[in-house]
Amino acid sequence: MFPTKKSLLAAACASACFAASISAAHADSIIKIDGSSTVYPITEAVAEDFQKSVKGATKVTVGISGTGGGFKKFCRGETDISNASRPILKKEMDECGKLGIKYYELPVAFDALTVVVHPKSKITQLTVEQLRKMWEPAAQGKVSTWKQVDPAFADAPLKLFGAGSDSGTFDYFTEAVNGKAKASRGDYTASEDDNVLVQGVSRDVNALGYFGYAYYYENKSKLKAVAIVNAKGKPVLPSEQTVIDGSYNPLARPIFIYVNEKSLERPEVRQFVEFYMKNAAALTSEVKYVPLPAKAYQTNMTHLAKKKLGTVFGGEAEVGVTIDELLAREAKM
């Protein structure tokens, strides 16, 4: 007996409805992440391995709108997780509060914010004071040559490349160098995409820029890291060891992910975050950031289990927090 036209239509409908239901199920299994371009390499590496581990059952999207841009989306409830290269600020806490969005703050690594120049540049070290002469608001339209920064430097044009104003790297760098977050000259090439900055510095012998260590390491064949003179007067290059021992200051900093409390109630989000904490150390090293001690990731898991929400920071920009200080704060939460 051959199937009737009516039975074929019914079967087609059933098949289409089943496919639609599968599609809808997969659509629900999307984890949305956005924020810091500094944290992006770690989260992207975790996302790739996680998606392989669940054989495509969950899709993870990772954007790079900058820490500030990421928090705007996060506090509007548009994302599940926000990558951040600085702690959440008071105004962002207030924005999240308006919509009742609560969150877990999970430190995932340390970064050595790296100042870079062209490989042929004669600059090998800089003081914070010299960086301030380049980057302070008063330098805009006035400090345009290296010699104006220091008479010992060449009388050559100073070309600056740095993070955009929505970037947590911008906030941290301006706080560390100029004494106030977001206080900076505006006449420089700015981008939330660190790859744009890498290309800019690598093509101009008179250029200087700054971004996360992973982007320097990935491009070290076409960039030169500058040693920063620390509080003890010693020029120190960024590295895992100098971050761990605290000698690379004031440009070493913790980096984070923030997880929406309600999103964590979804099994796939909790599974992803737990996968992140279990694999963060290895993947952090792989992308050339500094992993936290194992107990830090265990503390994060404990905070999730005990629903310890909020931040251990006061909503203000902070500079110079060491790994040991961070761990002490997290332990007291």
N, C-alpha and C positions, 0 to 999 in steps of 0.2 A: 504493500500500500504506500503510495507516494504522499508526502506532506501536502496539505492544502495551503493556499495562499494565506488563509487566516492564521494557520499554525506557524507558518514561516514568519509572519509579521510579529506574532506573539513571541517567538523565539528571538527574533532580532531585537525586540523591545527589552526582553529579559537580559540579553547579552549587553545591550547598551546601558541598561540600568545598573547591571553589575559592574561594568567598566567605569561608569560614573561614580559609583559608590567607592570603588578602589581609588579612583582619582581624587575624590573628596578626602578619603582617608589619608592619602599621601599629602594632599594640600594642607591638612591639619598638622602633619608632622614636619613642619618647617620651623626651624629655630632661627630667629632674626637677631643678628649681632651687628653693631656699628660702633664707630668711635675712633679711638687713637690709631694713627698710622704706625706709631712706635710699637704698640702691642699687637698690631695686625699680624706680623710674621709668626708669633707664637700661636695665636688663636687660629689662624689659617692652617697651620701645621696640625693642630689638635683636631680641627674640623675635618681635614682630609682623612686622618687616621680613623676618626670616629665614624665617618660615613662608610668607610671600608668595613669597619667592624660590625656595623648593623646592616651591611649589604644593601645600602640604598633605601632602607625603610624610613630614614629621616634625612631631610635636606637641611644643611646649615649654610646660611648666607652671611658673609662677612664684608661689611662696608668700611670705608675710611673717610668719614666726614670730619675727623678730628675729635679730640676729647670733648670740647665744648659742644660741637655739633652733635656728637653722639649722645651727650646728656640731654640735649633738647629733645631728641627723638625718644629717648628712654623715659624721660619725665612726662611725655605725652602718651606713654603706653604703646608706642609704635614698635619697640624692640624688646626682646627678652633679656638680652645681655648687652652691657655697654663696656667696651674697652676703654681704659683710661690711663694716661701717663702721668696723672696727678690725682690726689684725692678729690672727691666731690666738694664743691664750694657751697657756701651758705645759700646763695641765690638759687643754685640748682637744687639744693635740699628743699627749699621753699616751693619751687616749681613742682617737684615730685609730690610734696605734701598736699598741694592744691587738688590733685587727682587721687590722693590716697595711695600713691605708689610707694611701697616699702621695698627695701632692698638689702641684699647681703653684699658686703664689701670683702672681696677676696684678693689679697696680694698674690701675684703669681711669679714675680721675678724682680730683679734689680737691673737697671740700665745705667750705662755710663754715657750720659749725654756728651756727644763728641763734637769738638770744634775741628773743622777740616779746612785745608787749603789745597791748592794745586800741587802735584808732586814736585814741580820745579821751583816752587816758592822757597825763599830762604828763611821763612818764618818757621821756627822749631818749637817755640814756647811763648806763652802769653800770660800776663797777670790778669786778674779780674778787673783791675783798674784800667788796663789797656782795652779790654773788651768793653768796658763801660764807655770809654771815650768813643768807641765805634758805634755803640748801639743805643746810648741814652737819647731821650727825646730831643735834647738840646743839640745833638749832633746833626739833626736833619737839615739838609741844605748847606751845612757848614763843613763838616768833616768828610772830605771827599778823596783824600789821599792817605796812603800809609804813613807818610812823613808827619802828617798832622796828628796821628795817633802817638807817634814816638819819633823824635828827631833822628834816632839811629836807624829808622826804617827808610826804605827807598822812596823817592819822590815819584810814586807811581799811583795810578787811580785805584781807589778802594772799591771793589765790587762785592756787595753783600747779598747773601742768599740765606733765608731763614724761614721758620715756620709761620704759617698764617695765624690770624688772630683767634680762630676757632680751635687751635691746637693746644693740647696740654703741654707740649714741649715749649711752645711760645710762652705760656704762663710760667712754667718753671724757670726757663732761661732768663726771662726778664726779671723775675723775682730774685734769682741768684746773682745776676749781674748788675741790674739797675736798682735793686732794692724794693721794687714794687711790681707785682704781676701786671702784665699788659702795658707797662710803661716802656715804650720803644719808639725809635724813629720809624717813620712810615715809608721812607724812600729807599726801599730795598726790594729785591725779588722775593715775594712771599708765596708759599704754597703749603697746603695740608698734605700734599703728596711728596714724600721725601725723595722719590726717584727724580722728580723735577729738580730738586735742589742738588742732588748728586750730579746730574748732567750739567747744571749750571757751573758748579765749582770745577768740575773736571775739564771744562773747556776754556777756562780763563786763568792764566797764571797769576793774576792779581786778585783773584776771588777768595772769599772766606765764607763759610757757612756752618750751620750746626744742625744736628739731628741725632736720632738714636744710634747706639753703637752697632746694632745689627746691620744697618744700612751702610755704615762705614766699612765694616768687616767684609761685607759682600762685594764692595767696590774698592777694596784697598789697593788694587793694582793701578787705579787711576785717581786716588786721593791720598793725602798725607794727614794723619792725625797730629794735632798740636798738643804738646804738653801744657797743662794748666798749673800755674804756681799756686800751691795750696796755702792753707792758713799758717802752716809752719815755714813758708818760704821755699818749699821744695817743688820744682817742676815735675809733674807726674803725668804719665801717659795713661789713657783709659785702658783697662784690662780687667779680666775677672778677678785677678789677685788684688789689684789696687782698689777695686770696689769692696771686696770682702774685708780687706784690712783697714778700710776707711781713709786711706791716704789720697784717693781721688775725690777731692772735694773743692768746691761745693756742687759739682755737676753729677754726682751719683744720686740716683733716686729710685724709689719703689714704683712699680707699675702694677695695675690692677684689672680685674674684671668686676663689674657690678651686676648682680642677678636679681631680676624682679621676683619678689616673693610669690606672687600668683603664678608666674610662669614656671617657677620651680615645682609647683604642684602637678604640672604635666609630666608624666613618666619619662618622655623623651628628653625633656630639658634637664631633669634631675640626673638621668643617665649620662647626658653629655657633660654636665658639670662634674660629676663624680669621675668620669673618664679624664676630664681636664686635670683634676687634682692628682690623679694617679700617674699621669704621663707628663705633667708640666715640667718636672725637673729635667727629664731626658730631652724633651722637645725644646725647652728653653736653651739648653746647651747646644742643641743642634743648630738653632738659628742665631747663636752667638750672643745671647744675653746671659746674665748671671742667675743661676737657679737659687732658690731659697733652700735653707736646710729642710730635711724631710719633715721635721716637727712642725714647720710652718704650714705645709699642706695638710698635715694631720689636724692642726688647729682649725684650719678652714673647714674641714669635714665635720669637726666637732661643733663649730658654729652653725653649720647647716642643720645638724641633727638636733641641736638645742634651740634652733630658731633665734639665734642672736643677730638681730637686724641692726642696721645703721652703720656708722663710721667711727673709727677710733681717732679720727682727726676732727678738728674743731670747725671745719667749714672755711678755714683760712689757708692761704698758700703757705707751705712750709718748705724750708730748704735745709739740707744737711742731715736728714734723718738717716741713720745707719741701719744696717740689717739687724744688729742686736737691739737697737732701740725699737724698731718696728716689731720684732718678735715679742719684746716686753709689753708693748701696748696691746698687741693681739691677745696675749696670754691673760691680760687683766680684763678683757672685754666681758 
